[in-house]
Amino acid sequence: MRHTCEENDHLDKYGWAQHDGRSFGTQEIIDSQNGLILTTTFVKVNSEKEHGGDWVAKITGRPIKGKESLPISLFYYVASEDTDVNLKLGSKKPSKKGLSPDKIVMSGRTPHLGSFNVIVLDPNETPTLPEPIKPSKSSGDIERTHYFGAKIPAKDAWRLRDHVMPDLQGKSFKIFSDYITTAQAEKQADASSSSSSNQAPIIPTLPNTISSQSNLLVIQRVLKAPFEIEVIFISHSAHPTSDDEDDNDDKEGEGKSASSSTSLSSEALDSLIEDVSGPALDTIIKERKRQFEARFEQTFQLSSKGFSTAEVKFAMYALSNMIGGMGYWHGDTLVQESKKKNNGPVRSSPRSLMSAVPSRPFFPRGFLWDEGFHELLVQFWDPSLSMEVIGHWLNDGMDEKGWIQREQILGDEARSKVPAEFQVQFPNFANPPTLLLAIDTMLARASSSSSSHSKDDESSVPRMVPPPSKEDILPTAAAAAASDEASSPSSSSSSTPSSSSSSGAVVPAYFDSFLEGAYERLQLNFDWYKRTQKGGLPNTFRWRGRTDNHTLTSGLDDYPRGSPPSTTELHVDLLCWMANYADLMSTVAGHLHVDNSDYLTLVHDLRKALEDHHWSEKHLAYCDIGLSRSNGASPELLCHEGYISLFPLLLGVMPPDSPHLPHVLAMIRDPKKIWSDYGLRSLSKSSPYFGKDENYWRGPIWININYLTLRALKRFYIGKAGPYEHLCQETYRLLRSNLVSNMYRVYQETGYIWEQYHPLTGQGQRSHPFTGWSSLIVLIMAELY
């Protein structure tokens, strides 16, 4: 049974082919085990209305050529954490034998959605099974639609499968028992009989029961490809009647919205369904696809750069799965507040987070180390969405001391996907502050926009939707957003999200307001890093939370460090993150006309500390300081050439005229070290640790660090005065070509984008689809840094 995204389902391929993040998406699932290609498409309409308007989903099934097309049970869930939702089927008591399949009407009402209907249509009256096949008596009538409704605790609303499977499993055993009994009887009656071949497959059906006040409702269709199903959500408050509007005038002083209690007549409902189903829906989907493709080309200009249609579709898949994988979480988290472990972790107060995820099946939650890379891509597509996400991390994700948990494991559902040993978070454990990368890029883009748009025409810069109005994210930004909207022309077309309503431009006035709201939070977070991660010497830093084989807090997990761990360690990558953070704070302060002299001084001091403590003349590389088992208790420079050695270049801490730059470039270009035809390896091939033990960051190729390398070369070194510009240009050109050609090749061969790539063969490995930071390949193709 396919339910949520799981790697062990062994699907040939699945993912969003197109997804605009707000109002349209289409996803394809290729399942050769069931001989099926399943396509799901959604569109939102009237989304500027109260409660978000209406939406429609179209589900189509096609047989895979050359594969046996098996009967498929499709289960559609409607569920709510509001226990007073009272989901119903139709206006009369539904039949215990099941429902007619052509049109199923569900209704409900919640405080957050008002009154609504969910309609399931079979526009083509899809035949269920070939005529010769008849169901067993225990299956129920599989030509009909079956259903199950129950009232479940709000905390269990995510456990939908657990409420459905027990009954289906029991029926499967009964059907199988009937099948064996029938087959044995036929064999005894006529050994030559072939009638047993007409026995139906084992197809258990839902029990056709519904509880009073149900907040879970499941319907089941048994189908055989090709088939087509449409699911329509109609929000009553999006379609107020004239009587409702009159009532609203009467109730205005009562502080109650009449639209929330709107009730549509059956005639009005049928008319609304007709507008968004069948041929009308096909027309809407066709137009949304056209808008998405036009906007994608406008944003990334891949066709104009010479990429083929297939390569552009690959890039669309990467972006769409990044956007389509974004989620919203709410719940508590486990925190080890006391230094005495025997006191045990405590549950924090519940909070919320909106974020992208590294991988829908394997890492379906927010990671601080990953999210800054995610927002590098998202902000080019939809900057207001990206700012809202960053606002969530800086406000809801940060405590009063400035700490942001590196893994956001909020609530029981999120914890169900995380091994117990990784669930507890520690208030002195950090993660690379990658959100600053996205903010830095936005700031550069906003500055560029501000130089090409006058104050008078800022409101005409296209954007996806009105800026977020959640005052609890960043109050200053929300207030400015309201002001910005008040000065804009009011029309339904300008406020309705659509695939073509945004160029991905950063609106300078809105971004400035966002920065004003974010600045104090960034200061708090920066001071937390300085205070909790400081090293034993001035202007040096050390990751907390180390073990002998892992530095999970650095994001580079098993990359070789000092052994055994000690408090005398100094980590070059963390110093570079702090120098980059200080540089950003200096730039933001200057942009907001705030005194930035302290940050400028700190940037200078950190660059000096980098050269004083971390450069090794012996190895001609930047290195950590730590203990070595071969050298006793004296800390020394530990040079494990690889990604850590690159951080002074990756984050632009090393100036373009540095005498150390040619040595760093030489390491990058050396095929005996980290250079390969597929991208930069995480650890030198000459290292004794290469490919050893867990082998997570000990050789495999990671796209985020490769992107940072290209970004650094383009932003900090190419076009800058210095004797090594030509070498930087050639390195950039070859590395970009290698990354694009290998990732596209592997995608064509496997159907997936992967977590990492093999350092010797370039093949994809570990979790997939991994459309978190591996989706940065879109920006690499577009050369957007």
Secondary structure, DSSP 4 states (H G I P E B T S, - for coil): ---S--GGG--SEEEEEEE-SSSEEEEEEEEGGGTEEEEEEEEEESTTSGGG-EEEEEEEEEEPTTS----EEEEEEEE-S-TT---EESSSPPPTT-B-TTEEEEEEEETTTEEEEEEEE-TT----S-TT-B--GGG--TTSBEEEEE---GGGTT-HHHHHHHHHHHHHHHHHHHHHHHHHHHHHH-TT--GGGGBPP-------EE-TT-SEEEEEEEE-SSEEEEEEEEEGGGS--HHHHHHHHHHGGGT--GGGG----HHHHHHHHHHTSHHHHHHHHHHHHHHHHHHHHHHH-TTTTT--HHHHHHHHHHHHHHHHT-EEEEE--EE--SS-GGG--EEPPPEEEEE--SBTTTB-SEEHHHHHHHHHHHHHH-HHHHHHHHHHHHHTTB-TTS-B-SEE--HHHHHTTS-GGGT-B-TT-----THHHHHHHHHHHHHHHHHHS-GGGGGGS--SSSPP--TTT-HHHHHHHHHHHHTSPP-HHHHS--TTS------HHHHHHHHHHHHHHHHHHHHHHHHHSB-SSTT-B--SS--SS--GGGT-TT----BS--TT-B-HHHHHHHHHHHHHHHHHHHHTT---HHHHHHHHHHHHHHHHHHEETTTTEE-EEE-BTTSTT--EEE---BHHHHHHHHTT-S-TT-TTHHHHHHHHH-TTTT--TTS-BSB-TTSTTTT-TT-SSSS-B-HHHHHHHHHHIIIIITTSSSTTHHHHHHHHHHHHHHHHHHHHHHHHHHS---SEE-TTT--EESSSS--SGGGGHHHHHHT--
